[in-house]
């Protein structure tokens, strides 16, 4: 009787030729450890904080903790306008000599997000948010799209009271 594993084993009649171009070999002289290392490209943040020229600048952990005390999750019931107002109120109390407040806001804002909202910011294109105004605009457009006000406005403007119903029933 024949071995089923042997029967399915096929041999190619063409010779196996390993061709490796000299350019490829010379261009990639990395070690095996370097080749196996996870890629580090593509992790740039969406928010570009302007350079801070002040000496010895460092955000205190207490400021970061303040931002995490009332995070925005991006749920249907969450109001992004309220979150921006709260964030502005808190961040306006943080003052550093020679550091513009908008730079502080850009650094702290990611800490005020959680869940779907944090996921949204992580998915924004790298280096796409250059100013506080950019960030607020993108944030509001994502979590309070025009349709959120247009649909109720249309319902109100198209309101009709039927002949057989009182106003409070309509």
C-alpha positions in Angstrom: 0.0 0.0 0.0 1.2 3.5 -0.7 1.6 6.3 1.8 -1.0 9.0 1.2 1.4 11.7 2.3 4.0 10.6 -0.3 1.4 10.5 -3.1 0.5 14.2 -2.7 4.1 15.3 -2.5 5.0 16.9 -5.9 8.4 17.7 -7.2 9.1 20.7 -9.4 11.2 20.0 -12.4 12.4 23.6 -12.5 15.6 24.3 -10.5 15.2 26.7 -7.6 17.4 29.8 -8.1 17.8 32.3 -5.3 18.4 35.6 -6.8 19.2 38.5 -4.5 20.1 41.8 -6.1 23.3 43.5 -4.9 21.3 46.7 -4.3 18.8 45.0 -2.0 21.6 43.4 0.0 23.6 46.6 0.3 20.5 48.7 1.2 19.3 46.4 4.0 22.2 45.7 6.3 20.0 45.5 9.4 20.5 42.8 12.0 17.8 40.2 12.6 16.9 41.9 15.8 16.3 45.2 13.9 14.2 43.4 11.3 12.0 41.8 13.9 11.5 45.1 15.9 8.0 46.6 15.7 7.7 49.6 13.3 7.8 53.0 15.0 6.5 55.1 12.1 2.9 56.2 11.9 2.5 57.0 15.6 2.8 60.8 15.3 0.1 62.6 17.2 -2.7 64.6 15.4 -2.0 67.6 17.6 1.1 69.7 16.8 2.0 71.7 19.9 4.0 74.7 18.9 7.6 74.9 20.2 7.8 76.1 23.8 10.8 78.3 24.4 10.4 78.8 28.1 13.1 77.4 30.2 12.3 74.4 32.5 8.7 74.1 31.3 6.9 71.1 32.6 3.2 70.4 33.0 2.4 69.5 36.6 0.6 66.1 37.2 -2.1 68.0 39.1 -3.1 69.7 35.9 -3.3 66.4 34.0 -5.3 64.9 36.9 -7.7 67.9 36.7 -8.4 67.1 33.0 -9.1 63.5 33.8 -11.6 64.4 36.5 -14.5 65.1 34.1 -13.6 63.4 30.8 -15.7 63.6 27.6 -16.6 60.1 26.3 -18.4 61.1 23.1 -21.7 59.5 24.1 -25.0 60.6 22.6 -25.9 62.4 25.8 -22.5 64.2 26.0 -22.5 67.8 24.9 -19.2 68.8 23.3 -19.9 72.6 23.8 -20.2 72.0 27.5 -16.9 70.1 27.5 -15.1 72.9 25.6 -16.5 75.5 28.1 -15.4 73.4 31.1 -12.0 72.8 29.5 -11.5 76.5 28.8 -12.5 77.4 32.3 -10.0 75.0 33.9 -7.2 75.6 31.4 -7.5 79.4 31.8 -6.3 79.1 35.4 -3.0 77.6 34.2 -0.3 80.2 33.6 3.3 79.8 32.7 5.7 82.7 32.0 6.6 82.7 28.2 4.1 79.9 27.4 1.0 80.7 25.4 -2.2 79.4 26.9 -3.2 77.8 23.5 -0.1 75.6 23.7 -1.1 74.4 27.2 -4.6 73.7 25.9 -3.2 71.6 23.0 -1.1 69.6 25.4 -3.8 69.0 28.0 -6.9 68.4 25.8 -6.1 64.7 25.0 -6.2 64.0 28.7 -9.8 65.3 28.9 -11.0 62.6 26.5 -11.9 59.0 27.0 -13.6 56.1 25.2 -14.9 56.9 21.7 -13.7 60.5 22.0 -10.1 59.4 22.7 -10.4 56.9 19.8 -11.6 59.7 17.5 -8.5 61.8 18.3 -6.1 58.9 17.8 -7.6 58.3 14.3 -7.2 61.9 13.2 -4.4 62.3 10.6 -0.9 62.8 12.0 0.0 66.5 12.5 -3.3 67.7 11.2 -4.3 69.9 14.2 -2.0 73.0 14.4 -4.0 75.4 16.5 -6.5 75.4 19.4 -9.1 76.6 16.9 -8.4 73.6 14.6 -8.9 71.3 17.5 -12.2 72.9 18.7 -13.6 72.9 15.1 -12.7 69.3 14.5 -14.0 68.2 17.9 -17.4 70.0 17.6 -17.9 68.8 14.0 -17.3 65.2 15.1 -19.4 65.2 18.2 -22.0 67.9 17.4 -22.5 67.5 13.6 -24.9 70.0 11.9 -27.5 67.2 11.5 -27.9 67.2 15.3 -29.5 70.6 15.1 -30.9 70.5 11.5 -33.2 67.5 12.1 -35.0 68.9 15.2 -35.2 72.3 13.5 -36.9 70.7 10.5 -39.3 68.9 12.8 -40.2 72.2 14.4 -40.6 74.1 11.1 -42.6 71.3 9.5 -44.9 71.1 12.6 -48.6 70.9 11.7 -51.6 70.6 14.0 -54.3 68.3 12.6 -57.9 69.6 12.4 -59.1 67.1 15.1 -56.4 67.7 17.7 -55.8 70.4 20.3 -52.5 72.2 20.3 -51.1 70.4 23.3 -52.0 67.0 21.7 -50.1 68.0 18.5 
